[in-house]
Amino acid sequence: MKNILVAIKGEGFPGAYQNKGFQKLWRTHSDSVNQALLTRWLLNGQMENLLKTDLFDEAVSDGLSSLLNVRSKRVFYIDASLEVHRRAKRRHPNLQTVGTDVRCLPFADGTFDGIVSNSTLDHFKSLDDLVISLKELYRVLPQGGQMILTLDNLANPIILLRNGLPFHLLYYMKIVPYYVGVTLGPYRLQRLLKDVGFKILEVDTIIHCPRVLAVAIACWMERHASPKTQRVFLDFLMAFERLSHLPTRFLTGHFIAIRAVRC
């Protein structure tokens, strides 16, 4: 199971997130961007069953549960890491969680009306694992069921450079706090989703600020800046999301975001 994001983020839970409050300001921005995306893309009507493919957001921050629980009658959160489960349940005791690997889901075909998979499948070591995961997610959706997927954007030159460097070097330099794996650019990802059987409805990009620099500044500000200054900084970071409307969005966006349905 060590290929999967949550195993690496969990059993060896990154020291950056062990410290109380560390990256709290950055996680607030990340949650806000994801919530804005989901608010636009999730079905307006209340769904019966919704699946979120990891618990990391809920383990280290407020996460997305407040929004998801409003949009669906039942939300199931899966994760392969007991440590991530423990931390998420400590923050959010009422979550319905299942310890499982996204490559082998213990759910019947067509169980979920919708799936939210935000930066879960971009932490595998091989493309085969990513494909297996997509096929499993396809299987547990009914015809017309919707999936919202985000992955590291390989069309972004910074992501391309980062993925070309040895992980141990990146971890030692504290550029990444957990393992980053194989991912794709927007066009190849769309072809892969179509091959699996999905129909692409919308494609977007999110997190357009210079992420490494923004995280470093956010960590400094949450220790030294006033709450008012921190709010101004968060507004400044959110302003970068306007870049998603430009033709250059695939060069600046940290994540590809895709809304797709099972045909």
N, C-alpha and C positions, 0 to 999 in steps of 0.2 A: 504493500500500500504506500510505500514511500515516494512513489511518483506523483502522488496527488497533492494538490495544494494544501489541503487541510491537515494532512499528516505532517507536512513539513512546518506548517504554521502552528500546529497544535502540540504534538508530543515533544517537539523541540521548540516550544512557543518562544518567538523571538524576544530577545532581551529588551529590544526597543519598546515593546508593549508590556513588559513586566512592570515597568515603573509607573506608579500611579500618575495619571494625567499626561504622560508623555504622548505627544502628537495629538492631544485632544483637540487643539484648534484646527489642525489639518484634517482630522477625521470629521469634524463638524462640516468643513467645506465639502469633503468627499460625499458625505451623507446627503448634503443639500443638493449637490449636482445629480446624484442618483435618484433622489426623490423627485426632482423636477422632471427627469426623464420618464420615470414611472408614472407620474401624474399625467403626462401627455399621452403615454402609450398603453397603459393598462385599460382593459375594457371598462366602460362606464358602468355597466350593470354589475351587480355583485356576483362573483363567481362562487361555485360550491367549494371547489378544492383548488388550492394553489400550492405549488412547490417552489421553495427557494433552495438553491443547490449548495449553499454553504452557510455557516453560522459566524464567519469571521467578523463581519460588520457588527453583529450583535454582541460578540465577545469583547470587542475593544472600544465600542462607542454606543451611542443610542441606536445606531443601525437603521434598518428600514421597516422594522416590525410594526410600528404604529401606523404607517401608511398601508402596508400589505394586509393587516388585520381588518382594516376598514373596507378594502376592496374585495375580500373573500370571506366566506363564512368559516372556512377552515384553511389554515396555512400550515404546511409541514416544512420544517427546516431540517435539512440533512447535513451531516458532517461525519467524516471518518475519524476524527480526533476526539478522544474522551476529554482532553484538556480544553479544547475549544467548546465542547458541550458544557463542561463545568463552568467555564467563565461566562458563557452566554446565559446559562440558566441563573447564575448569580445576579446578573444584571436584569434579566427578563424571566422571572420564575414561571410565567404562564405559557411560554412557548411550547408548541408541540414539536418535539425533536426526535429524530431517528438517526441512530448511528449506522451509517452505511456509506459505501463508495458509489459515486455517481456513475461509474462504469458498470455497476451491477445492482440495479435498483430493486428493492423488495416490494414492488408495487405491481398490480395487475395492469394489463394493457388499458390505455384510455382512462386512467384514474383521475388525471388532473385537467381542469379546464385551462389552466395557465401555468407557465413556468417562468421564474426569474432567475437568471444565471449571470450574476455580475462578477466578472473577473475570477471565475472558478476554473474554467477549462484551459486557461493559459499558464498552468503551472505543471503540466506533464512533461516528461522527458522526450516523449515521442508523439508524432502526429497520429500514429495508430491509436493511441489512448484517447486522443481528442475525438477521433472519428467514432470510436466505440461509445464514448460518452454521448455524442450527438445522436447516435442511433438509439441509445437507451432513452434519452429525453423524447425523441420522436415516438418511441413505443408507448410511453405512458401518457401521451396526449391523444385525445380523440380527433377525428376529422374536424378541422376548423379550430382546434385548440391553439392557443397563442403562446409563443415563447419570446421573451425579451432577453437578449444575449449581449454581453459586452466582453471583449477580449483586448489584450494589449495590441496596439496598432503597429504592425511591422512596417507600414508605409511612413511612419514618423521616423525621421533620421536618427533621433535620439534613442528610440526603442531599438532600431536596427543595430546601432552601435552597441548599446547595452547588451543585447542578446548575443552579440559576437564576442563579448569579453568573458573570461572565465568567471563562473559564479563565485568561487572562493575569493577572488580578488575584489569583486563588487561587495561581497559581504564584509570582508576585512576593512574595506574603505568606508563601510556604513552607508553605501549608496542604496543597497536594498537590504531590508531586514529579514527577508525570507526568500526561499528558492523561486526563481522565475524560469519558466519553461518555454516550450515551443509555442509559437503563435503564428498568425497569418496576416497578410494585408487584406484590405477590404474586398478586392475583386476575387481573390482566391478563396476567401472565406465564403463569399456568396455562392461561388460555384460548388463548394463542398456542401453547403446547406441544401442547395437544389438537388445535388446527387443523392443526398440522404432522403429527400422527399419533401422538404419544406418549400413554401412559397414565400418569397421576400416581399414584405409590405413597405418597410421603411429602413433607410440606412442613415446613420448619423455619427457624430463623433463627440466625445466629452472629455473634460479635463484638459483645457487648452493653455493653462498657465505653465510656465517652466517649472515642472514638478519638483525636481531636486532642490532648486533654489527656494521654491515656495515652502517646501517642508522645513528646510533649515531655518528660514525666517519665522515660520509659524512656531517652531519649537522655542526659538529665542523669545518671541513675543508673548507666549503664554506664561513665561517666567518673569518677564520684565515690563510688559506693556499693560496699560489700564484696560478694563473691559470695553470702554468706549473706543479706544484705539484698536483693539482686537476686532470689534465689529466693523470698523472702517476697513481694516485689512481684509476681512472676509468679503465685504462688498467689492473691494478691489479685485480679489481673486475671481469672484463670480462674473465680473465684467469681461474677463477673458473668454467666457463661454459664447460671447457674440461672434467669436471667430468661427464657430460652427456654421455660420451662414455664408461664409466666403468660399470661393472655389479652392482655396488652399487648405481646407479643413482637414484633409487626410494627412497633411504634412505637420499640422500643429496639434491635432487631437491625440491624447495619450491612449484613449480607448476607442475602438470601433463599437458602435451600438447598432444592433439589428433587431427589428421586430419582424417576426416570421410566424406563419401558421402551418399546421400540418395539412397537406392536401388530401 
